[in-house]
Amino acid sequence: MLKFHFTSLLALFVFSLFAQEASVEKSLSSLQFNLNTLHFVQEIGLSASSTLRVEAGIASKTRWVIGNNENGERSYFALRPLVSVAGRHYYNLEKRVESGRSIRNNSGNFVTLTAEYRPDLFLFTSNNALVASEQISTKLLWGLRRQLGERFDFEFTAGVRFRVRDFRFPAVRNFHRGIVTNWRFGYRF
């Protein structure tokens, strides 16, 4: 009987070492990138399943025009800064823990509301005729985040975006909406 109690207590102790509490990380810092963006990201845990995410980065835009274009358009490459703030809610952390999957470094599915600002401070471009205009956008997105190895992660998001660019009157003329998808790889510090 003593062996049974000792074995049960030892098993409980070992399982508690590997048990995960269904909660987001208190703080994560990473550098995220894809083909046309590079962002420094800071994600701060607000509750067991919600975070505040702040990003600062550079976005690029490339346009390839082949041959002679009757509108006089040329190929170009441009870089401009952006900052964004987002609230994220990870909704499936407990289910992932129950099924034995990792939630380390906020691996899970989430919904997010993002506000993004692209100032017209500077624009590095190969086309001198291209000018930057201020842009503000709001995105409502669904996404997933998965850990790849010890320091890398992958994120995919999809949803809708509402954007106002060039704040001249009337702003309705400069209001755009659309469906967006995005993927990023990240390196955590």
C-alpha positions in Angstrom: 0.0 0.0 0.0 2.9 2.4 0.8 4.4 1.6 -2.6 1.1 2.5 -4.3 0.9 5.9 -2.5 4.5 6.7 -3.1 4.2 5.8 -6.8 1.0 7.8 -7.1 2.6 10.8 -5.4 5.7 10.5 -7.7 3.5 10.3 -10.8 1.5 13.3 -9.7 4.7 15.3 -9.2 6.1 14.3 -12.6 2.9 15.2 -14.4 2.7 18.5 -12.6 6.2 19.4 -13.9 5.0 19.0 -17.5 1.5 20.5 -17.0 0.8 23.8 -18.7 -1.3 26.5 -17.3 -3.7 27.9 -20.0 -2.3 31.5 -19.9 -0.5 33.8 -22.3 3.1 34.8 -21.7 3.6 38.0 -19.6 5.9 39.5 -22.3 7.3 38.5 -25.7 9.7 40.4 -27.9 10.3 39.4 -31.4 11.4 40.4 -34.9 8.8 39.4 -37.5 9.2 39.4 -41.2 7.7 38.2 -44.5 8.4 39.2 -48.1 7.5 42.8 -47.7 7.6 43.8 -44.0 10.0 43.8 -41.1 8.6 44.5 -37.6 9.8 44.8 -34.1 7.0 43.3 -32.0 6.3 43.6 -28.2 3.4 41.5 -26.9 2.3 42.1 -23.3 -0.1 39.8 -21.4 -3.1 41.6 -20.0 -5.1 38.6 -18.7 -5.0 34.9 -19.0 -6.1 35.0 -22.6 -5.6 38.6 -23.9 -2.6 40.6 -24.9 -1.7 44.1 -26.1 0.6 44.0 -29.1 2.7 47.0 -30.3 4.6 46.9 -33.6 7.0 49.3 -35.3 8.5 48.5 -38.7 9.1 49.0 -42.3 6.8 48.0 -45.1 7.9 47.7 -48.8 5.9 47.8 -52.0 7.1 46.6 -55.3 5.5 47.1 -58.7 6.8 45.4 -61.8 5.8 46.9 -65.2 6.9 44.9 -68.2 7.4 46.6 -71.5 6.1 50.0 -72.5 3.1 51.1 -70.5 0.7 53.5 -72.2 0.0 55.3 -68.8 3.7 56.0 -68.3 3.9 53.7 -65.2 7.3 52.4 -64.3 8.5 49.6 -62.1 9.5 50.7 -58.6 10.5 49.6 -55.1 9.5 51.7 -52.0 10.0 51.5 -48.2 8.0 53.3 -45.6 7.6 53.2 -41.8 4.5 52.0 -39.9 3.4 51.6 -36.3 0.4 49.5 -35.0 -1.3 48.7 -31.8 -3.5 45.6 -31.4 -5.6 43.8 -28.8 -5.5 40.1 -29.1 -7.7 37.4 -27.6 -6.4 33.8 -27.6 -9.6 31.7 -27.5 -8.4 28.1 -27.6 -5.6 27.9 -25.0 -7.4 25.6 -22.6 -8.4 23.2 -25.4 -4.8 23.0 -26.6 -3.6 22.2 -23.1 -6.3 19.5 -22.7 -5.3 17.9 -26.0 -1.6 17.9 -25.0 -0.5 20.6 -27.5 1.9 23.4 -26.6 0.8 26.9 -25.8 4.4 28.1 -25.2 5.1 31.6 -26.5 1.3 32.2 -27.2 0.9 29.3 -29.6 -2.8 29.2 -30.4 -5.7 30.8 -32.3 -6.7 34.4 -31.8 -8.9 37.2 -32.9 -7.5 40.7 -33.0 -8.5 44.3 -33.6 -5.6 46.3 -35.0 -5.0 50.1 -35.5 -2.2 50.9 -37.9 -0.6 54.2 -38.9 1.7 54.8 -41.9 3.1 58.3 -41.7 4.3 60.3 -44.6 7.6 61.1 -42.8 9.8 59.5 -45.3 9.6 57.2 -48.3 12.6 55.5 -49.8 11.8 54.8 -53.4 13.3 54.1 -56.8 10.6 56.2 -58.5 10.9 59.9 -57.8 7.3 60.6 -59.0 6.0 58.4 -56.2 4.8 60.3 -53.1 3.7 59.0 -49.7 0.4 59.8 -48.1 -0.6 59.3 -44.5 -2.7 56.2 -43.9 -4.7 55.0 -41.0 -6.3 51.5 -41.1 -8.3 49.3 -38.8 -8.2 45.5 -39.2 -10.4 42.9 -37.7 -8.6 39.6 -38.1 -8.6 35.9 -37.2 -5.2 34.3 -36.8 -3.1 31.5 -35.6 0.4 31.4 -34.1 2.6 28.3 -33.9 6.0 27.8 -32.5 8.8 26.5 -34.8 11.7 25.2 -32.8 13.1 27.0 -29.8 13.2 30.6 -31.0 11.1 30.8 -34.2 7.4 31.1 -34.8 4.9 31.4 -37.6 1.7 33.6 -37.8 -1.1 33.7 -40.3 -3.9 36.2 -40.2 -7.0 36.8 -42.4 -9.8 39.3 -42.1 -11.1 42.7 -43.2 -9.4 46.1 -43.3 -10.8 49.6 -43.4 -8.3 52.3 -44.5 -8.3 56.0 -44.9 -5.5 57.6 -46.9 -4.6 61.1 -47.7 -6.8 63.0 -45.2 -8.0 65.7 -47.5 -11.7 66.6 -47.6 -13.9 64.7 -48.3 -12.4 61.7 -46.6 -15.0 59.4 -48.1 -13.3 59.5 -51.4 -10.1 58.2 -49.8 -11.9 55.4 -47.8 -11.0 51.8 -48.8 -12.1 48.5 -47.5 -11.0 45.0 -48.4 -10.1 41.5 -47.4 -6.5 40.9 -46.2 -4.3 37.9 -45.5 -0.9 37.9 -44.1 1.8 35.5 -42.9 5.0 36.1 -41.0 7.9 34.3 -39.5 9.3 35.5 -36.3 12.5 35.3 -34.2 12.0 35.7 -30.4 14.7 37.4 -28.3 
